[in-house]
Amino acid sequence: MHSLRTIETWPVPAAAAAVVRADGSIAGSHGDTARRFPLASVTKPLAAYAVLVAYEEGALELDEPAGPEGSTVRHLLAHTSGLAFDEHRATAPPGQRRLYSNAGFEVLGDHLAKATGIPFAEYLHQAVFEPLGMTSSSLEGSPAKDGVSTVADLVRFAAELQAPRLLDVRTVAEATSVVHPGLKGVLPGYGHQSPNDWGLGLEIRDGKSPHWTGLTSSPRAFGHFGQSGTFLWVDPDVRAACVALTDRAFGPWAVEAWPPFTDAVLAELRTAQA
């Protein structure tokens, strides 16, 4: 895909990207797809998937108590528990606001570890990385932000999101649908959004503006970006997903570079499908 070559123009020391279709085939890649990059918050969808595996295995329930009083596993996954961004303190009642929270995912990790008797990093490895063949991926700290992976590995995860093998397709449909619709909140790096829609561990594109995906991205698109200059999106309308990893922290360069990159990728996909 010619569009992927534009990562060479990004003001970053290193970058790699790939596009994977819903059938698991690679539409294209560019850069060192075997290089391991810190994921930052792109860790969250991986962590959420492990929680959903635990749910399907019966180790926990989505509506069981977890986190602050009145909060559940579902609240934590959807950033509606009321927990602060990076502090383990409640700043709003559960279900009232979309408060993006690293602390919430750390609480999730602890909750799953207690429910299963397995440390979260090990559970994530056994439940997600190992069965998907993500041999270069690991969690080296917080379930919110300390994953390390490669484009090659994340392409396997992006294929799983489009054609689930580890989870029931209905569970993934729920995870990629809006949980607690209509809630306002701040999308880190992009300011206040109304509504600020999320699923279970995955951000839903909807009509957010400004946004890190493209102007031509489907409202149904979902995914996550990370402060380490990383992103993964899935766009059901083009039946494809894109992963891009860099080694430069998110900032104005990414706000400027990412949307036209995504629009170019989408245009190329749509032309190929026409």
Residue frames as qw, qx, qy, qz and C-alpha x, y, z in Angstrom:
[[0.000, 0.888, 0.461, 0.000, 0.00, 0.00, 0.00],
 [0.422, 0.495, -0.019, 0.760, 1.52, 3.29, -1.15],
 [0.337, -0.814, -0.095, -0.463, -0.27, 5.21, 1.60],
 [0.828, -0.521, -0.099, 0.182, 1.75, 3.42, 4.30],
 [0.696, 0.224, -0.050, 0.680, 4.98, 4.88, 2.94],
 [0.028, -0.818, -0.045, -0.573, 3.97, 8.32, 4.22],
 [0.729, -0.668, -0.085, 0.122, 5.18, 7.28, 7.69],
 [0.727, 0.091, 0.015, 0.680, 8.63, 8.09, 6.29],
 [0.124, 0.623, 0.084, 0.768, 7.64, 11.77, 6.35],
 [0.585, -0.762, -0.256, -0.106, 6.66, 11.69, 10.03],
 [0.128, 0.762, -0.450, 0.448, 9.10, 13.58, 12.30],
 [0.843, -0.453, 0.228, -0.177, 9.97, 10.47, 14.31],
 [0.176, -0.605, 0.762, 0.152, 13.19, 8.44, 14.69],
 [0.018, 0.053, -0.974, -0.219, 11.42, 5.17, 13.84],
 [0.630, 0.173, 0.244, -0.716, 7.96, 4.08, 12.74],
 [0.005, -0.008, 0.956, 0.293, 6.24, 0.98, 11.40],
 [0.563, 0.210, 0.231, -0.765, 2.70, 0.44, 10.16],
 [0.015, 0.030, 0.949, 0.313, 0.49, -2.21, 8.63],
 [0.614, 0.059, 0.006, -0.787, -3.06, -2.77, 7.43],
 [0.097, -0.004, 0.995, -0.013, -4.88, -6.06, 8.00],
 [0.483, -0.151, -0.451, -0.736, -8.16, -7.03, 6.40],
 [0.706, -0.270, 0.286, -0.589, -11.07, -8.64, 8.23],
 [0.970, 0.110, -0.182, -0.116, -10.10, -12.03, 6.77],
 [0.764, -0.544, 0.236, 0.254, -6.68, -11.76, 8.42],
 [0.747, 0.367, 0.189, 0.522, -4.75, -11.07, 5.22],
 [0.352, -0.575, 0.011, 0.738, -2.17, -8.27, 5.24],
 [0.458, 0.846, 0.274, 0.016, -3.08, -5.48, 2.82],
 [0.500, 0.690, -0.204, 0.482, 0.32, -3.86, 3.28],
 [0.666, -0.671, -0.101, 0.312, 3.08, -2.94, 5.72],
 [0.438, 0.748, -0.182, 0.463, 5.99, -0.52, 5.94],
 [0.216, -0.745, 0.478, -0.412, 8.89, -0.19, 8.33],
 [0.247, 0.252, -0.906, 0.234, 10.31, -2.73, 10.77],
 [0.703, -0.354, -0.239, -0.568, 7.21, -4.65, 11.80],
 [0.821, -0.178, -0.504, 0.204, 9.29, -6.85, 14.14],
 [0.238, 0.343, -0.404, 0.814, 10.62, -3.93, 16.21],
 [0.390, -0.576, -0.682, 0.226, 9.26, -3.76, 19.74],
 [0.011, 0.478, -0.009, 0.878, 7.75, -0.41, 20.75],
 [0.022, 0.240, 0.688, -0.685, 6.25, 0.77, 24.05],
 [0.017, -0.516, -0.752, -0.410, 2.49, 0.92, 23.47],
 [0.148, -0.066, 0.296, -0.941, 1.40, 3.36, 26.20],
 [0.542, 0.132, 0.455, -0.694, -2.42, 3.33, 26.21],
 [0.671, 0.249, -0.535, -0.449, -2.71, 0.98, 23.24],
 [0.106, 0.137, -0.933, 0.316, -2.12, -1.47, 26.11],
 [0.448, 0.053, 0.464, -0.762, -5.72, -0.87, 27.25],
 [0.780, 0.202, -0.238, -0.542, -7.54, -2.76, 24.46],
 [0.548, 0.246, -0.795, 0.086, -5.26, -5.75, 25.08],
 [0.039, -0.082, 0.762, -0.641, -5.94, -5.61, 28.82],
 [0.603, 0.109, 0.181, -0.769, -9.68, -5.24, 28.18],
 [0.728, 0.217, -0.546, -0.354, -9.65, -8.29, 25.94],
 [0.331, 0.143, -0.871, 0.333, -8.08, -10.34, 28.72],
 [0.306, 0.039, 0.554, -0.773, -10.84, -9.17, 31.08],
 [0.714, 0.202, -0.121, -0.660, -13.45, -10.22, 28.53],
 [0.588, 0.199, -0.783, -0.049, -11.84, -13.65, 28.22],
 [0.058, 0.049, -0.809, 0.582, -12.08, -13.96, 32.01],
 [0.531, 0.126, 0.226, -0.807, -15.74, -12.95, 31.75],
 [0.758, 0.210, -0.416, -0.457, -16.48, -15.64, 29.18],
 [0.486, 0.174, -0.832, 0.203, -14.59, -18.19, 31.26],
 [0.620, -0.611, -0.442, -0.215, -16.81, -17.34, 34.23],
 [0.571, -0.060, -0.435, 0.694, -14.03, -15.95, 36.39],
 [0.025, -0.316, -0.303, 0.899, -15.85, -12.62, 36.76],
 [0.242, 0.713, 0.654, 0.082, -19.03, -10.82, 35.71],
 [0.278, 0.438, 0.172, 0.838, -19.18, -7.49, 33.93],
 [0.325, -0.685, -0.155, -0.634, -21.69, -6.15, 36.43],
 [0.744, -0.446, -0.405, 0.289, -20.01, -7.33, 39.60],
 [0.247, -0.966, 0.034, 0.067, -18.64, -4.69, 42.00],
 [0.775, 0.040, 0.037, 0.630, -15.13, -3.43, 41.24],
 [0.276, 0.413, 0.014, 0.868, -13.45, -0.14, 42.03],
 [0.139, -0.156, 0.338, -0.917, -15.21, 2.70, 43.91],
 [0.299, 0.296, 0.781, -0.462, -18.51, 2.15, 45.67],
 [0.565, 0.599, 0.293, -0.486, -21.25, 1.54, 43.11],
 [0.328, 0.648, -0.548, -0.415, -18.77, 0.82, 40.33],
 [0.936, 0.070, 0.334, -0.087, -18.56, -2.43, 38.35],
 [0.609, -0.137, 0.570, 0.535, -16.14, -4.13, 35.97],
 [0.405, 0.668, 0.515, 0.353, -18.20, -2.65, 33.12],
 [0.087, -0.991, -0.074, 0.076, -17.79, 0.87, 34.54],
 [0.507, -0.622, 0.411, 0.433, -14.03, 0.41, 34.78],
 [0.578, 0.158, 0.626, 0.499, -13.77, -0.85, 31.19],
 [0.250, 0.753, 0.482, 0.371, -15.89, 2.04, 29.89],
 [0.316, 0.154, -0.185, 0.918, -14.11, 4.80, 31.87],
 [0.376, -0.579, -0.243, -0.681, -17.27, 5.57, 33.83],
 [0.641, -0.322, -0.625, 0.308, -16.22, 4.37, 37.29],
 [0.257, -0.948, -0.106, -0.154, -15.58, 7.92, 38.47],
 [0.766, -0.391, 0.074, 0.505, -11.92, 7.24, 39.22],
 [0.022, 0.900, -0.203, -0.386, -9.47, 10.04, 38.49],
 [0.641, 0.677, -0.346, -0.101, -7.04, 9.93, 35.58],
 [0.598, 0.391, -0.633, 0.297, -3.96, 8.71, 37.43],
 [0.146, -0.324, 0.653, -0.669, -5.09, 8.59, 41.05],
 [0.340, -0.263, -0.902, -0.044, -6.99, 5.90, 42.90],
 [0.084, 0.331, 0.529, -0.777, -9.65, 8.30, 44.14],
 [0.206, 0.613, 0.733, 0.210, -13.23, 8.81, 42.98],
 [0.082, -0.175, 0.009, 0.981, -14.07, 12.22, 41.54],
 [0.522, 0.022, -0.223, -0.823, -17.61, 11.48, 40.30],
 [0.732, -0.008, 0.562, -0.385, -20.35, 8.89, 40.93],
 [0.354, -0.053, 0.859, 0.365, -20.17, 5.80, 38.68],
 [0.313, 0.508, 0.763, 0.250, -21.96, 6.13, 35.35],
 [0.046, 0.880, 0.310, -0.357, -22.25, 9.92, 35.46],
 [0.188, 0.889, -0.300, -0.291, -19.21, 11.11, 33.48],
 [0.918, 0.315, -0.074, 0.228, -16.67, 9.69, 31.05],
 [0.274, -0.880, 0.387, 0.020, -13.48, 10.14, 33.08],
 [0.793, 0.437, -0.408, 0.115, -10.62, 8.54, 31.19],
 [0.575, -0.704, 0.356, -0.217, -8.69, 6.67, 33.87],
 [0.482, 0.444, -0.742, 0.140, -5.39, 4.82, 33.98],
 [0.265, -0.278, 0.733, -0.562, -6.19, 4.08, 37.60],
 [0.810, 0.098, 0.170, -0.553, -9.36, 2.30, 36.51],
 [0.826, 0.360, -0.423, -0.098, -7.40, -0.17, 34.40],
 [0.201, 0.417, -0.778, 0.424, -4.99, -0.78, 37.27],
 [0.560, -0.118, 0.532, -0.624, -7.96, -1.59, 39.49],
 [0.873, 0.269, -0.148, -0.380, -9.20, -3.92, 36.74],
 [0.560, 0.450, -0.683, 0.136, -5.85, -5.69, 36.69],
 [0.119, -0.288, 0.768, -0.560, -5.91, -6.20, 40.45],
 [0.723, 0.039, 0.286, -0.628, -9.52, -7.35, 40.34],
 [0.849, 0.324, -0.347, -0.233, -8.84, -9.96, 37.67],
 [0.350, 0.431, -0.773, 0.306, -5.73, -11.20, 39.46],
 [0.356, -0.178, 0.678, -0.618, -7.75, -11.76, 42.65],
 [0.806, 0.175, 0.106, -0.555, -10.60, -13.43, 40.74],
 [0.859, 0.377, -0.331, -0.101, -8.33, -15.85, 38.88],
 [0.792, -0.528, 0.253, 0.175, -5.38, -16.24, 41.25],
 [0.753, 0.245, 0.249, 0.558, -3.09, -15.39, 38.31],
 [0.225, -0.538, 0.046, 0.811, -1.01, -12.17, 38.06],
 [0.505, 0.730, 0.209, -0.411, -2.55, -9.94, 35.41],
 [0.189, 0.691, -0.571, -0.401, 0.50, -9.90, 33.11],
 [0.192, -0.158, 0.963, 0.105, 0.56, -13.70, 33.12],
 [0.479, 0.483, 0.672, -0.292, -3.19, -13.92, 32.50],
 [0.405, 0.776, -0.104, -0.472, -2.89, -11.52, 29.57],
 [0.037, 0.512, -0.801, -0.310, -0.10, -13.66, 28.16],
 [0.263, 0.062, 0.962, -0.028, -2.08, -16.89, 28.51],
 [0.400, 0.585, 0.609, -0.356, -5.45, -15.49, 27.42],
 [0.425, 0.857, 0.060, -0.284, -4.45, -13.21, 24.53],
 [0.073, 0.773, -0.565, -0.281, -0.80, -13.17, 23.52],
 [0.367, -0.258, 0.887, 0.108, -0.15, -16.91, 23.46],
 [0.584, 0.407, 0.698, -0.073, -3.27, -18.06, 21.56],
 [0.457, 0.862, 0.089, -0.198, -2.89, -15.27, 18.98],
 [0.840, 0.211, 0.087, 0.492, 0.80, -16.02, 18.44],
 [0.051, 0.953, -0.089, 0.284, 1.88, -12.60, 19.74],
 [0.890, -0.142, -0.219, 0.375, 5.32, -13.89, 20.68],
 [0.452, 0.274, -0.156, 0.834, 6.99, -10.47, 20.91],
 [0.312, -0.665, -0.135, -0.666, 4.40, -8.89, 23.20],
 [0.505, -0.224, -0.683, 0.477, 4.57, -8.44, 26.97],
 [0.311, -0.866, -0.184, -0.347, 3.11, -6.41, 29.80],
 [0.611, 0.154, -0.422, 0.651, 5.88, -4.84, 31.85],
 [0.053, -0.024, -0.424, 0.904, 3.92, -2.99, 34.52],
 [0.375, 0.301, 0.405, -0.778, 0.56, -1.24, 34.53],
 [0.400, 0.407, 0.807, 0.151, -2.37, -2.76, 32.56],
 [0.228, 0.872, 0.267, -0.342, -3.16, 0.83, 31.58],
 [0.300, 0.926, -0.186, -0.131, 0.05, 1.71, 29.76],
 [0.298, -0.683, 0.653, 0.136, 3.01, -0.63, 30.05],
 [0.897, 0.254, 0.362, 0.020, 2.56, -3.02, 27.15],
 [0.065, -0.618, 0.590, 0.515, 5.34, -3.58, 24.62],
 [0.768, 0.330, 0.547, -0.042, 4.65, -5.07, 21.20],
 [0.249, -0.202, 0.595, 0.737, 5.36, -5.05, 17.47],
 [0.506, 0.303, -0.194, -0.784, 3.29, -4.13, 14.44],
 [0.426, 0.124, -0.853, -0.276, 3.41, -7.78, 13.40],
 [0.111, -0.205, -0.892, 0.388, 1.90, -8.87, 16.72],
 [0.256, 0.370, 0.371, -0.813, -0.72, -6.12, 16.86],
 [0.442, 0.198, -0.534, -0.693, -1.87, -7.02, 13.37],
 [0.317, -0.125, -0.940, -0.006, -2.82, -10.41, 14.80],
 [0.011, 0.384, 0.658, -0.647, -4.83, -8.68, 17.52],
 [0.315, 0.349, -0.091, -0.878, -6.45, -6.33, 14.98],
 [0.409, 0.041, -0.785, -0.464, -7.47, -9.38, 12.94],
 [0.196, -0.266, -0.893, 0.307, -8.97, -10.93, 16.10],
 [0.165, 0.367, 0.355, -0.844, -11.03, -7.79, 16.72],
 [0.440, 0.287, -0.352, -0.775, -12.52, -8.13, 13.24],
 [0.792, 0.028, -0.519, -0.320, -13.08, -11.90, 13.23],
 [0.434, -0.582, 0.548, -0.415, -13.01, -13.10, 16.86],
 [0.719, 0.103, -0.687, -0.030, -11.69, -16.55, 17.72],
 [0.276, 0.081, -0.735, 0.615, -10.93, -16.04, 21.42],
 [0.248, 0.223, 0.501, -0.798, -14.28, -14.44, 22.27],
 [0.332, 0.577, 0.746, 0.006, -17.87, -14.88, 21.19],
 [0.231, 0.369, 0.359, 0.826, -18.68, -12.43, 18.42],
 [0.295, -0.802, -0.434, -0.285, -21.50, -11.04, 20.58],
 [0.594, -0.639, -0.150, 0.466, -19.03, -10.10, 23.32],
 [0.436, -0.068, 0.256, 0.860, -16.87, -8.22, 20.84],
 [0.004, -0.614, -0.501, -0.609, -19.96, -6.51, 19.42],
 [0.443, -0.830, -0.335, 0.045, -20.78, -5.30, 22.94],
 [0.606, -0.451, 0.037, 0.654, -17.20, -4.16, 23.49],
 [0.292, 0.038, 0.380, 0.877, -17.31, -2.11, 20.29],
 [0.145, -0.706, -0.533, -0.443, -20.71, -0.53, 20.99],
 [0.041, -0.552, 0.246, -0.796, -21.27, 2.55, 23.13],
 [0.496, -0.388, -0.714, 0.305, -21.52, 1.82, 26.86],
 [0.182, -0.680, -0.400, 0.586, -23.46, 4.44, 28.85],
 [0.370, 0.527, 0.417, 0.642, -24.42, 6.59, 25.80],
 [0.053, -0.892, -0.275, -0.355, -24.48, 10.36, 25.93],
 [0.620, -0.681, -0.091, 0.379, -21.78, 10.94, 28.52],
 [0.289, 0.921, -0.186, 0.182, -19.49, 13.93, 28.11],
 [0.791, -0.495, 0.157, 0.323, -15.79, 13.84, 28.83],
 [0.076, 0.852, -0.432, -0.285, -12.28, 14.77, 27.79],
 [0.949, 0.265, 0.017, 0.173, -10.49, 12.71, 25.17],
 [0.568, -0.626, 0.222, 0.486, -6.80, 13.02, 26.17],
 [0.414, -0.155, 0.490, 0.751, -4.95, 15.16, 23.66],
 [0.051, 0.360, 0.634, 0.683, -8.15, 16.25, 21.91],
 [0.175, -0.129, 0.201, -0.955, -10.13, 18.10, 24.54],
 [0.451, 0.184, 0.616, -0.619, -13.76, 18.01, 25.60],
 [0.207, -0.042, -0.799, -0.562, -16.09, 15.79, 23.57],
 [0.438, 0.198, 0.567, -0.669, -19.87, 15.66, 23.81],
 [0.869, -0.453, 0.152, -0.125, -20.60, 12.84, 23.73],
 [0.042, 0.655, -0.754, -0.003, -17.33, 11.10, 24.49],
 [0.932, 0.004, -0.029, -0.362, -18.32, 7.59, 23.43],
 [0.005, 0.487, -0.872, 0.051, -16.51, 4.42, 24.48],
 [0.847, -0.089, -0.452, -0.264, -17.17, 0.72, 24.44],
 [0.848, -0.519, 0.098, 0.035, -15.44, -1.78, 26.74],
 [0.656, -0.442, 0.354, 0.499, -11.79, -0.76, 26.63],
 [0.443, 0.244, 0.524, 0.685, -12.15, 0.61, 23.10],
 [0.106, 0.476, 0.113, -0.866, -12.89, 4.16, 22.01],
 [0.459, 0.578, 0.662, 0.128, -15.75, 4.57, 19.52],
 [0.303, 0.107, 0.280, 0.905, -15.14, 7.14, 16.76],
 [0.100, 0.759, 0.607, -0.212, -18.73, 8.35, 16.31],
 [0.309, 0.862, 0.225, 0.333, -18.80, 12.10, 15.55],
 [0.562, -0.673, -0.030, 0.480, -15.87, 13.24, 17.68],
 [0.518, 0.647, 0.081, 0.553, -14.00, 16.29, 16.44],
 [0.400, 0.641, -0.635, -0.165, -11.10, 16.84, 16.58],
 [0.943, -0.178, 0.253, -0.124, -9.96, 13.21, 16.52],
 [0.337, -0.579, 0.680, 0.300, -6.89, 11.08, 15.91],
 [0.602, 0.265, 0.721, 0.218, -8.51, 9.00, 13.14],
 [0.225, 0.091, 0.478, 0.845, -9.37, 10.38, 9.69],
 [0.355, 0.221, 0.082, -0.905, -12.02, 12.79, 8.51],
 [0.648, 0.139, -0.495, -0.563, -13.36, 9.93, 6.37],
 [0.079, 0.081, -0.956, 0.269, -13.28, 7.32, 9.14],
 [0.450, -0.438, -0.670, -0.396, -16.59, 5.62, 9.76],
 [0.454, -0.568, 0.230, -0.646, -18.54, 6.61, 12.89],
 [0.959, -0.231, -0.061, -0.156, -18.41, 2.87, 13.68],
 [0.616, 0.466, -0.498, 0.393, -14.60, 2.87, 13.71],
 [0.693, -0.712, 0.049, -0.109, -13.02, 1.98, 17.03],
 [0.776, 0.288, -0.338, 0.449, -9.59, 1.59, 18.58],
 [0.556, -0.786, -0.067, 0.260, -7.08, 3.41, 20.76],
 [0.511, 0.698, -0.260, 0.429, -4.05, 5.63, 20.60],
 [0.768, -0.461, -0.233, 0.378, -1.15, 5.91, 23.00],
 [0.136, -0.976, 0.107, 0.133, 0.98, 8.74, 24.36],
 [0.589, -0.411, 0.531, 0.450, 4.08, 6.93, 23.06],
 [0.259, 0.529, -0.435, -0.681, 3.03, 7.83, 19.50],
 [0.069, 0.002, 0.983, 0.171, 1.06, 4.67, 18.74],
 [0.597, 0.155, 0.185, -0.765, -2.40, 3.77, 17.46],
 [0.096, 0.102, 0.967, 0.213, -4.63, 0.93, 16.36],
 [0.511, 0.244, 0.177, -0.805, -7.96, 1.45, 14.63],
 [0.260, 0.219, 0.920, 0.195, -10.53, -0.88, 13.13],
 [0.372, 0.281, -0.056, -0.883, -13.01, 0.45, 10.57],
 [0.536, 0.216, 0.805, -0.131, -15.85, -1.99, 9.92],
 [0.539, 0.716, 0.140, -0.421, -17.01, -0.02, 6.87],
 [0.450, 0.690, -0.530, -0.202, -13.83, -0.92, 4.96],
 [0.990, -0.135, -0.024, -0.044, -13.41, -4.29, 6.71],
 [0.701, 0.368, -0.317, 0.522, -9.84, -3.47, 7.69],
 [0.556, -0.810, -0.073, 0.172, -7.67, -2.27, 10.54],
 [0.499, 0.693, -0.259, 0.452, -4.47, -0.24, 10.78],
 [0.729, -0.598, -0.088, 0.321, -1.64, -0.30, 13.31],
 [0.440, 0.730, -0.200, 0.483, 1.09, 2.34, 13.54],
 [0.730, -0.600, -0.115, 0.307, 3.86, 2.41, 16.14],
 [0.391, 0.769, -0.206, 0.462, 6.53, 5.06, 16.63],
 [0.683, -0.268, -0.397, 0.551, 9.21, 5.97, 19.15],
 [0.108, 0.226, -0.104, 0.962, 8.24, 9.63, 19.57],
 [0.053, 0.394, 0.708, -0.583, 5.77, 10.78, 22.20],
 [0.140, 0.720, 0.636, 0.238, 2.33, 11.91, 21.03],
 [0.175, -0.529, -0.121, 0.821, 2.13, 15.64, 20.40],
 [0.382, 0.685, 0.020, -0.619, 1.27, 18.26, 17.77],
 [0.093, 0.398, -0.779, -0.475, 3.16, 16.25, 15.14],
 [0.121, 0.180, 0.976, 0.018, 0.74, 13.34, 15.59],
 [0.304, 0.625, 0.480, -0.536, -2.34, 15.56, 15.65],
 [0.305, 0.673, -0.287, -0.610, -1.19, 16.89, 12.27],
 [0.130, 0.392, -0.840, -0.352, 0.09, 13.67, 10.68],
 [0.280, 0.068, 0.944, -0.162, -2.31, 10.93, 11.72],
 [0.545, 0.520, 0.444, -0.485, -5.68, 12.01, 10.20],
 [0.513, 0.653, -0.334, -0.445, -4.37, 12.54, 6.62],
 [0.013, 0.350, -0.933, -0.077, -2.46, 9.28, 6.91],
 [0.392, 0.221, 0.841, -0.301, -5.64, 7.43, 7.90],
 [0.555, 0.627, 0.154, -0.525, -7.63, 9.15, 5.15],
 [0.331, 0.593, -0.640, -0.359, -5.02, 8.05, 2.59],
 [0.133, -0.127, 0.980, -0.071, -5.15, 4.47, 3.87],
 [0.476, 0.413, 0.641, -0.438, -8.95, 4.46, 3.73],
 [0.495, 0.662, -0.163, -0.538, -8.98, 5.92, 0.22],
 [0.203, 0.448, -0.835, -0.247, -6.61, 3.22, -0.99],
 [0.262, 0.079, 0.935, -0.226, -8.69, 0.49, 0.65],
 [0.516, 0.541, 0.413, -0.520, -11.92, 1.82, -0.85],
 [0.420, 0.627, -0.444, -0.484, -10.38, 2.06, -4.32],
 [0.046, 0.282, -0.954, -0.092, -9.18, -1.54, -4.08],
 [0.305, 0.251, 0.857, -0.332, -12.66, -2.67, -3.04],
 [0.455, 0.516, 0.048, -0.724, -14.47, -0.74, -5.78]]
